[in-house]
Amino acid sequence: MKRALFAAAALLMAGCINGGAWAADKLKVGFIYLGPVGDLGWTYQHELARQALVKELGDKIETTFLENVPEGPDAERAIEQLVRAGNKLIFTTSFGYMDPTLKVAKKYPNVHFEHCSGYKRDKNMSTYSARWYQGRYIQGQIAAKMSKAGVLGYIGSFPIPEVVSGINATMLGAQTVNPNIKVKIIWVNSWFDPGKEADAAKALLDQGADMIMQHTDSPAAMQVAGERGKLAFGQDSEMIKFGPKAQLTSILDTWAPYYIERVKAELAGTWKSEDTWGGLDTKMFEMAPYTNMPDDVKKMAEDTQAAITAGKSHPFKCPVVAQDGKEVECKGGDHLQDGQILGMNFYVKGIDDKIPGK
Amino acid sequence: MRLVLEKRAERSTIIALISPLIAIGLTIVTLCILFAILGKNPISALAVYFIDPLTDGYSLQEIAVKATPLVMIAIGLSLCYLANAWNIGAEGQFLIGAVAGSWLAVKTQGTDAGHWVLPAMLALGAIAGALYALIPAICKVRFGASEILTSLMLVYVADLLLDYLVRGPWRDPQGFNFPTTAEFDPVATVPTLIEGGRLHLGSIVALLVVAAGAVLLGRTIKGFEIRVVGAAPRAARFGGFNANQLVLLTFAISGALAGLAGIIEVAGPVGHLQPGISPGYGFTAIIVAFLGRLNPIGILIAGLFLALTFIGGEQAQIAMKIPLDVTKVFQGILLFYVLACDSLILYRFRLISTSPKVQSGAR
């Protein structure tokens, strides 16, 4: 009863306003975010890219985002809500939106979808991601140079291939500097949980690591490292504010060029379903300035970055030796094939741990 | 002159009727102020929240989908609360139900198992939920352990069990290590009711549960016992009602309903087992139960209303760029006013000129 009464009252009020007048001919672009726009990590970088997109093409498009959308049953509804609100190009910015995005894409063949970091595609559903393993290889080299204990602390989110390949790339980089480098890994089973991330960082430091690397999205671990006078690498975004004396560098997700390119294609009517996996060369991500390290380490990092960018060096250069001592089949000529990296489910030699659930 | 809160001689029936309306009125006023501060037109914001979702079939379906688990769980909880048994762990029973039912779905995956799979899954979910709820109930009856604490703690146990299963034994071999089972086979999936929509058979089940709850409470001796045990324990004892037996019964029923809701959610809208299948349904259902006055029809309305705020909240984000946090604030404000206004049923304001003894403890 109360709802009916309430609805009646609200209906009266609604009568006073005219329906929302949309600018009819602007392309509507929607975004689904995993975290809050203020997470200062993953979602924040997507939000920055959206803002850059608006700045660039604001007169031709209108953007909308839904934040804090959980990777569960609510995701499908959230995506469909964007479709129903008239969005013609929709970016779903987390791995866990893969199946919901696919479901909605099949239902609305005339709407285009862009899913970040997944592997399922369709006629109207593209995927895009970045070769962050390249950055992690550089970080591994820096870490091995800077670590006095020779023990790296690594905070993992989920043991999916992207994260596993990041750990491997880190170790392969580190081993070029110090073949006996060790890594300790803690899984927090979340992309964004500042409390758990901070606890993991403390535990890693207590266990003898003197360097924190993370594949989670908040700056909490950076703060812990700073407080303890240790060094750390940021993730997703510039985290130097949270550890002015701690941050060595950070992998910066720079989605803006890709978003602008895809929206331009949509505007021109040339959008096609694609699989984009960009790296340092296409600026799909960037490295934050190398700080808190001596000049020779900085030089080494810059050289490695230049070599990878130019395609002269590859983090997964063959031979890659797996944990069990066996050489991994080299399907990509002189380095592992993209498919092997995208589906990576083994640790390289030198990692004294096992992938959870394996 | 001072304003005091004074206990009424008896319950005020008028206030009991209009208190939810006062609460909603106050919520709307507060919301309007909030919207105005945010620089949004309060009237159009309210329209987006509460009217737009009611005007198209898609949103109505989504409201029903969202309300289904809330209503089912809340009906069970209301029985517990009426009997003075405090089951706070419906979230855990929801998860265990989902896990138990999914076990069958995972085991029969890819086999030629027939249409018996889904009914068996639902039965497993309900039984597992009931058994899981009986743990705190037995601890309370047998050892006098606080069921509030034990049922709450078991939520985390269930959560971690689910986590373990989808990361380990039940993980989709093709899923690139992501913690999820493979998509359930069609025979293990709750059918949808309308082509292209997400409204599923579970919503019908929820309506049946509401009806059953109303009959149980209004028309049967057991229902009468439940209410007497809660409202007047001494009278119930004199009447020969077994309070302990009722604790076990109401816990089992509410566990079964939560478990059933869990497996329906997994086999319906989600389609596979994964962590995060519940955005806190078991806890939100507690709000629904109280918002609905522990009355089955009231719970149905409250569940739909709360679902409306979720859907409206999303549309407000899209149409008016109102942050999601406002939706959460709104839900909090609503509950606050409902509880505050309820205190007026048993208490009243009075202006007094002198200051005699202070009445306190308005709860």
Interface residues (C-beta under 8 A of the other chain):
Chain A: M1 K2 R3 L5 F6 A7 A10 L11 M13 A14 C16 I17 G20 G30 P36 T64 F65 L66 E67 N68 P70 E71 G72 P73 D74 E76 R77 A78 E80 Q81 L82 R84 A85 F95 G96 D99 K107 Y119 F158 P159 I160 P161 V164 N189 G343 N345 I355 P356 G357 K358
Chain B: P20 L21 I24 N41 I43 S44 L46 A47 F50 I51 L54 Y58 E62 V65 K66 D163 R167 G168 R171 F176 N177 F178 P179 E183 G196 R198 E265 P269 V270 G271 H272 Q274 P275 G276 I277 S278 P279 I301 L304 F305 L308 I311 E314 Q315 Q317 I318 A319 K321 P323 L324
